[in-house]
């Protein structure tokens, strides 16, 4: 287990501004609502015999949500009586995905920090929106009374984690990217512990709080599915000929939760030619929700093509695949490592802080993945890259072995153990304090 060796407190000037706004917001919220005050005085003591209660603050994209689901799965395995609540945005990825994962979901309004830090939005609109969101968060936390809050990023995580800290609730955060996002960079100042995916990420956080665990991978992805069973799930006619099944190659194209327009267009211009040229090639194509209708109207049906707006059975998709073409979202990258799949990454140029390009560059170093920037991307470039990798069995084996070696397959379990240890430590301190007062 590695920890950071460099102390770097992010954004010191902005932190003081945030701290001032936090104090003001809390004072105002006490005046506007009795919930904060009532919670501070009426919250029952958390006894070790009571069920563990954990709030997850996560959302916006799968990269923020699915690590939280993976940690939740491990907490449930450790103690089935654990009570879990996910808090996120209404009408969002998390509002649909969390209930389908079997966990309770509640919504609060999110608040968005923008760059540059000293901007009209942050100075004038942010304090009001933060206050409104905090009041909702105080109520959710009061009603559920968690022992600890786990933030895994996204704009909605900021007010929830902030409210938790103001209420004196233990707070831990997890950063999936190779470089931290804005919400986690600020929350790091208040968190009790910071879990990161890569050694290089730890240099961006206070070293005394930082632990490198890797990214938690969903339990379903860790439960091995046979390649033949996975391929038959997408292609019912697969495997009727043992000779053709032996030669078959499956290309998995992941356009992200909402849709990667450039990736979809490149695939649109080459998929049919590739299927005609290679009778052993199968394509599983996730277009993204917002791009599906357009792609569906333009793509010709083919028995070796499976197209979907969103992949709910990612375990099957990864198990079926020989090669993955994808954006470079944090969790997709780590799931590629954990499943040992060769890949071609096309980082999004529009996401803040250039996280996807940094993720892709790190993946190239760790697992030898092929990186194509969006400026370089067209159907010809992508087709050549796909063909070169699929034809080179030695290269595919090397990429797979390097990927598996780079991943920590026990990240979710190790983070869950750390969370349990923090809660137990906090409970013991409360008991000792209570005994001293009683004496």
C-alpha positions in Angstrom: 0.0 0.0 0.0 1.6 3.3 -1.1 1.1 6.7 0.5 2.0 10.1 -0.8 5.4 11.4 -0.1 4.8 15.1 -1.0 2.5 17.5 0.9 0.7 19.8 -1.5 -2.3 21.6 -0.2 -4.4 22.6 -3.2 -5.7 26.1 -3.9 -4.8 27.8 -0.6 -6.4 31.2 -1.5 -9.6 29.5 -2.7 -9.7 27.3 0.4 -9.9 30.4 2.6 -12.7 31.8 0.5 -14.6 28.5 0.7 -14.0 28.3 4.5 -15.5 31.8 4.9 -18.5 30.9 2.7 -18.9 27.6 4.7 -19.1 29.5 8.0 -21.5 32.1 6.6 -23.7 29.4 5.0 -23.9 27.4 8.2 -24.8 30.4 10.3 -27.5 31.4 7.8 -28.8 27.9 7.6 -29.2 27.8 11.4 -31.3 31.0 11.2 -33.4 29.8 8.2 -34.0 26.3 9.4 -34.0 24.5 12.7 -32.8 21.3 11.2 -29.1 22.0 11.7 -29.5 23.0 15.3 -31.9 20.2 16.1 -29.5 17.7 14.6 -26.6 18.9 16.6 -28.5 18.5 19.9 -30.9 15.7 19.2 -28.8 13.2 17.2 -28.7 9.9 19.2 -25.3 8.5 20.1 -24.1 5.9 17.6 -23.5 2.7 19.5 -21.3 -0.1 18.1 -24.3 -2.5 18.5 -26.4 -0.4 16.2 -26.4 -1.1 12.4 -23.7 0.7 10.5 -25.2 3.5 8.4 -23.3 4.9 5.5 -24.2 7.7 3.1 -22.6 7.7 -0.4 -22.3 11.1 -2.2 -21.8 10.3 -5.8 -23.1 11.1 -9.2 -23.0 12.8 -12.6 -21.2 10.0 -14.4 -20.6 6.3 -14.0 -17.0 7.0 -13.1 -18.2 8.7 -9.9 -21.1 6.4 -9.2 -19.8 2.8 -9.8 -16.8 3.0 -7.3 -19.4 3.9 -4.7 -21.5 0.9 -5.7 -18.4 -1.3 -5.4 -17.6 -0.1 -1.9 -21.3 -0.5 -0.9 -21.2 -4.1 -2.2 -18.2 -4.9 0.0 -19.7 -3.2 3.1 -22.8 -5.4 2.6 -20.7 -8.5 2.3 -18.9 -7.6 5.5 -22.1 -7.0 7.4 -25.5 -7.6 5.6 -27.2 -5.5 8.3 -25.4 -2.3 7.1 -27.8 0.4 6.1 -26.8 2.3 2.9 -28.1 5.5 1.3 -27.0 7.1 -1.9 -27.6 10.8 -2.3 -27.4 12.4 -5.8 -29.2 14.5 -8.4 -32.8 13.8 -9.4 -33.3 12.7 -13.0 -29.6 11.6 -13.4 -27.5 8.6 -14.1 -27.5 7.8 -10.4 -31.2 8.2 -9.9 -31.8 5.2 -12.2 -28.6 3.1 -11.6 -28.7 3.1 -7.8 -32.1 1.6 -7.3 -31.3 -1.0 -10.0 -28.2 -1.9 -8.0 -30.5 -2.6 -5.0 -29.7 0.4 -2.9 -31.8 3.3 -1.6 -31.6 6.7 -3.3 -32.4 10.2 -2.2 -31.9 13.4 -4.1 -30.7 16.9 -3.3 -30.0 19.9 -5.6 -26.3 20.0 -6.6 -24.1 23.1 -6.7 -21.4 23.6 -9.3 -18.0 25.2 -8.7 -16.6 26.6 -11.9 -13.2 27.7 -13.1 -11.6 30.3 -12.8 -12.2 30.2 -9.0 -12.5 34.0 -8.7 -15.4 34.4 -11.2 -18.8 36.1 -11.1 -20.5 32.7 -10.8 -18.5 31.6 -7.7 -18.7 35.0 -6.0 -22.4 35.8 -6.5 -24.4 32.7 -7.4 -22.4 30.0 -5.7 -23.0 31.1 -2.1 -26.8 31.2 -2.5 -26.9 27.8 -4.3 -24.6 26.3 -1.8 -26.8 27.4 1.1 -29.9 26.1 -0.5 -28.3 22.7 -1.2 -26.8 22.5 2.3 -30.2 22.9 3.9 -31.5 19.9 1.9 -28.3 18.0 2.8 -28.7 18.7 6.5 -32.3 17.3 6.4 -31.2 14.1 4.5 -28.3 13.6 7.0 -30.5 14.3 10.0 -33.1 11.7 8.9 -30.6 9.0 8.1 -28.1 9.8 10.8 -25.0 8.1 9.2 -21.9 7.1 11.0 -19.8 8.1 8.0 -20.2 9.8 4.6 -18.3 8.6 1.5 -17.8 11.0 -1.4 -16.7 9.7 -4.7 -16.9 12.9 -6.7 -19.2 14.8 -9.0 -20.8 18.2 -8.3 -23.5 16.7 -6.1 -20.9 15.3 -3.7 -19.6 18.7 -2.7 -22.6 20.0 -0.6 -23.3 16.6 0.9 -19.8 16.1 2.1 -19.6 19.6 3.3 -22.8 19.3 5.3 -21.5 16.0 6.8 -18.3 17.8 8.0 -20.3 20.7 9.4 -22.4 18.2 11.4 -19.3 16.5 12.8 -19.8 13.3 10.7 -16.8 11.3 9.6 -15.9 12.0 6.0 -13.8 10.1 3.5 -13.4 10.8 -0.2 -12.2 8.7 -3.2 -10.5 10.1 -6.3 -10.7 7.9 -9.4 -8.8 10.1 -11.9 -5.0 10.4 -12.3 -5.5 14.1 -11.5 -8.1 15.3 -8.9 -11.3 17.0 -9.8 -12.3 20.4 -8.4 -14.9 19.1 -5.8 -12.4 16.6 -4.3 -9.6 19.1 -4.4 -11.5 21.3 -2.0 -13.1 18.5 0.1 -9.6 17.1 0.7 -9.1 20.0 3.1 -11.9 18.7 5.4 -11.8 14.9 4.8 -10.7 12.5 7.5 -9.2 10.2 4.8 -8.5 10.4 1.1 -8.4 7.2 -1.1 -6.8 7.5 -4.5 -6.4 5.2 -7.5 -2.8 5.9 -8.5 0.5 6.9 -6.8 0.8 10.0 -8.9 -2.6 11.2 -7.7 -1.5 11.2 -4.1 0.9 14.1 -4.8 -2.1 16.4 -5.2 -3.5 15.9 -1.7 -2.4 16.3 1.9 0.0 13.4 2.4 -1.1 12.5 6.0 -4.6 11.7 4.8 -3.8 9.9 1.6 -3.9 6.2 0.9 -3.4 4.6 -2.5 -5.9 1.7 -3.0 -6.7 1.8 -6.7 -10.3 2.1 -8.0 -13.0 -0.1 -6.6 -14.4 -2.4 -9.3 -18.0 -3.6 -9.1 -18.5 -7.1 -7.7 -20.3 -8.2 -10.9 -17.1 -7.5 -12.9 -15.0 -9.6 -10.4 -17.3 -12.6 -10.8 -15.8 -14.3 -13.8 -18.2 -15.0 -16.7 -17.1 -17.4 -19.4 -16.3 -15.9 -22.8 -18.6 -18.2 -24.6 -21.5 -17.5 -22.3 -21.0 -13.8 -22.5 -20.8 -13.8 -26.3 -24.0 -16.0 -26.6 -25.7 -13.3 -24.4 -25.2 -10.7 -27.1 -25.2 -13.0 -30.2 -27.6 -15.9 -29.8 -26.3 -17.7 -32.9 -22.7 -17.5 -31.6 -20.8 -20.8 -31.2 -22.9 -23.0 -33.5 -19.7 -23.7 -35.4 -16.7 -24.6 -33.1 -14.3 -23.6 -35.9 -15.8 -20.1 -36.4 -16.0 -19.6 -32.6 -12.3 -20.3 -32.3 -11.4 -17.6 -34.8 -14.0 -15.1 -33.6 -12.9 -11.7 -32.3 -15.2 -9.3 -30.4 -14.8 -5.5 -30.5 -16.4 -3.6 -27.7 -17.0 0.1 -28.3 -18.0 2.2 -25.3 -19.3 5.7 -26.1 -19.8 6.7 -22.5 -22.9 7.2 -20.4 -24.3 10.0 -22.6 -22.6 9.4 -26.0 -19.2 10.3 -27.5 -20.2 11.9 -30.9 -16.7 11.7 -32.4 -16.3 8.0 -31.5 -19.8 7.2 -32.8 -19.3 9.0 -36.1 -15.9 7.2 -36.7 -17.6 3.8 -35.9 -20.6 4.7 -38.2 -18.2 5.1 -41.1 -16.3 1.9 -40.6 -18.4 -0.7 -38.9 -20.1 -2.2 -41.9 -16.9 -2.4 -44.0 -15.2 -4.1 -41.1 -18.0 -6.7 -40.7 -18.0 -7.4 -44.5 -14.2 -7.7 -44.6 -13.9 -10.0 -41.6 -16.5 -12.7 -41.2 -15.0 -13.6 -37.7 -15.5 -10.1 -36.3 -18.4 -9.3 -33.9 -19.1 -5.7 -32.6 -20.8 -4.7 -29.3 -21.5 -1.0 -29.5 -22.7 1.2 -26.6 -23.6 4.5 -28.3 -24.6 6.4 -25.2 -28.2 7.4 -24.3 -28.2 10.7 -26.1 -26.7 9.4 -29.3 -28.7 6.1 -29.6 -31.7 7.3 -31.6 -29.6 9.0 -34.3 -27.2 6.0 -34.6 -30.0 3.5 -34.6 -31.6 5.3 -37.6 -28.3 5.3 -39.5 -26.9 1.8 -38.7 -27.9 -1.2 -40.7 -28.9 -4.3 -38.9 -26.3 -7.1 -38.9 -26.3 -10.5 -37.1 -22.8 -9.7 -35.8 -23.6 -6.3 -34.5 -25.1 -5.6 -31.1 -26.0 -1.9 -30.4 -27.3 -0.5 -27.2 -27.8 3.0 -25.7 -26.4 1.9 -22.3 -24.8 -1.3 -21.1 -26.4 -2.6 -17.9 -24.5 -5.9 -18.1 -20.9 -4.7 -18.3 -19.6 -7.9 -16.8 -20.9 -9.7 -19.9 -19.6 -7.0 -22.2 -16.0 -7.1 -20.8 -16.0 -11.0 -20.7 -17.1 -11.1 -24.4 -14.5 -8.6 -25.6 -11.1 -9.1 -27.1 -10.4 -5.4 -27.7 -12.1 -2.3 -26.3 -12.5 1.1 -28.0 -13.5 3.7 -25.4 -13.3 7.2 -24.0 -10.8 7.5 -21.1 -13.1 8.0 -18.1 -11.5 7.0 -14.8 -13.6 3.9 -14.1 -13.6 2.6 -17.6 -9.8 2.8 -17.6 -9.6 0.9 -14.3 -12.2 -1.7 -15.4 -10.0 -2.3 -18.5 -7.1 -2.9 -16.2 -9.0 -5.1 -13.8 -10.4 -7.3 -16.7 -7.1 -7.4 -18.5 -8.4 -6.1 -21.9 -6.3 -4.6 -24.7 -7.7 -1.2 -25.5 -7.7 1.9 -27.7 -8.5 5.0 -25.8 -9.9 8.3 -27.3 -9.8 10.9 -24.5 -12.5 13.5 -24.5 -11.1 17.0 -25.1 -14.0 18.8 -23.6 -14.0 17.6 -20.0 -12.6 19.9 -17.3 -9.0 19.8 -16.2 -8.0 17.4 -19.1 -8.6 14.4 -16.8 -9.2 12.0 -19.7 -6.0 12.8 -21.5 -4.1 12.3 -18.3 -5.9 9.0 -17.6 -5.1 7.8 -21.2 -1.5 8.8 -20.9 -1.2 6.9 -17.6 -2.9 3.9 -19.2 -0.4 3.9 -22.1 2.5 3.8 -19.5 0.9 1.1 -17.4 -0.7 -1.2 -20.0 0.6 -0.1 -23.4 -2.8 1.0 -24.6 -3.1 2.8 -27.9 -4.1 6.4 -27.5 -5.8 8.4 -30.3 -6.6 12.0 -29.7 -9.8 13.4 -31.1 -7.8 15.6 -33.5 -6.2 12.4 -34.9 -9.5 10.5 -35.0 -11.2 9.5 -38.2 -12.6 6.2 -39.4 -9.4 5.3 -41.3 -7.1 5.9 -38.3 -9.4 3.9 -36.0 -9.8 1.0 -38.4 -6.0 0.7 -38.8 -5.5 0.7 -35.1 -8.2 -1.9 -34.5 -6.8 -4.2 -37.3 -3.2 -3.9 -36.1 -4.0 -5.0 -32.5 -6.5 -7.7 -33.4 -4.0 -9.3 -35.8 -1.2 -9.3 -33.3 -1.8 -12.0 -30.7 1.5 -11.4 -29.0 0.8 -7.7 -28.5 -2.7 -8.5 -27.2 -1.3 -11.0 -24.7 1.3 -8.4 -23.5 -1.3 -5.7 -23.1 -3.6 -8.0 -21.2 -0.8 -9.1 -18.8 0.4 -5.6 -18.2 -3.2 -4.4 -17.5 -3.9 -7.2 -15.0 -0.6 -6.5 -13.2 -1.4 -2.8 -12.8 -4.8 -3.3 -11.2 -5.5 -3.8 -7.5 -8.4 -6.3 -7.6 -9.1 -5.9 -3.9 -9.5 -2.1 -3.8 -13.1 -2.2 -2.9 -12.6 -4.6 0.0 -9.6 -2.7 1.3 -11.5 0.6 1.2 -14.4 -1.0 3.0 -12.1 -2.2 5.8 -10.6 1.2 6.1 -14.1 2.8 6.4 -15.1 0.2 9.1 -11.9 0.9 11.0 -12.5 4.7 11.0 -16.1 4.2 12.3 -14.9 1.8 15.0 -12.2 4.2 16.1 -14.7 7.1 16.2 -17.2 5.0 18.2 -14.5 4.0 20.8 -13.5 7.7 21.2 -17.1 8.6 21.9 -17.5 5.9 24.4 -14.3 6.9 26.3 -15.4 10.6 26.3 -18.8 9.5 27.6 -17.3 7.4 30.3 -15.0 10.3 31.4 -18.0 12.7 31.6 -20.0 10.1 33.5 -17.2 9.6 36.0 
